[in-house]
Amino acid sequence: MMKKTLGLMGLIGLLSACSPSEPTLEVSHYKANDAERETKLAWCNESADRKDTVNCKNAEAARRLLVKEAAEEKMRKYSNEGIPRK
């Protein structure tokens, strides 16, 4: 009886490891979809274990790129409006 129970538990463990995972979404997808990026980042921040998933890393990379691009755009805007160049 004990061997059957252990065997069944092992089989369940193997099958659960083979269950389909969520599709991997690219950084470009998260850059283009604000709501989905914010939802994923909130989910990722609920647990330290989640931050190592590919989608959490991609969502965070998209957020960092958007922040960087916004800062660069702001710098371009102010450098073009600032002191006249000779």
N, C-alpha and C positions, 0 to 999 in steps of 0.2 A: 504494500500500500504506500509506504514512504517513498519507494523508488518511483512509483507511478506519479505521485504528487510532485516530486522533484523534476521528473521528466516533463510533466505538463507545464510546470512553472518555467522551465528552460525553453520549451517550445513557444510559450506565450512571450517570453522575453525576446526571442529571436524574431518572431513575427512583428512585435511592436517596433523593433529596430528597423524593420523593413517598410514601415508605413510611409506613405508619401509625405514629403516635406513641402513647405511652401515654395513656389517658384522663385528663383533668384532674379531680383530686379536690379538693373544697372544703375549706376550713378546718374546717368542722363535721365532716366525715368524719374528718379526722385527729385532731380533739379526741376523738371517740368511739371511735377504734380505736388504743389505745396501742401494740400490737405493730407495726402497719403504720406508724404515725408514727415509731417508733424505727428501724425498718428503713429507711424512706425517708431519715431524717436521717443515718443511718450511710452510706448510699449517696451522699448529697449531699456529705458531708464528705470523700469519697475524692478529689474533684477540684474545684478552684475553678470550673471551667466549669459544673459541675452546679448550683452554688448559685443560678444565675440562672434555672433552670427554674421554671415555674409551680408544679409539685408540690413542689419543694424550698421555695419561698417560702411555700406554703400550710402545709406541715408545720411549718416554723419559726414561722409565725404562730400555729398551734395550740399549739405548745409554749409560746410566750410568754404566750398567753392563759391556759393552764392554770396556769402559774407565778404569774401575776398574780391569778387567782381564788383560788388556794391561799393566797397572802399576804393577800388581803382577808378571806378566811374566818378565818384565824388572828387577824387584827387584831380582827374582830368578836367572836371567842370571848374574847380576852383583855380587850377593853374591857367586855364584859358580865360577866366574872368579877372584874374589878379592883375599884377603889375604889367603894364604894356611891355612887350619885348621889342628889342631893337633889331 
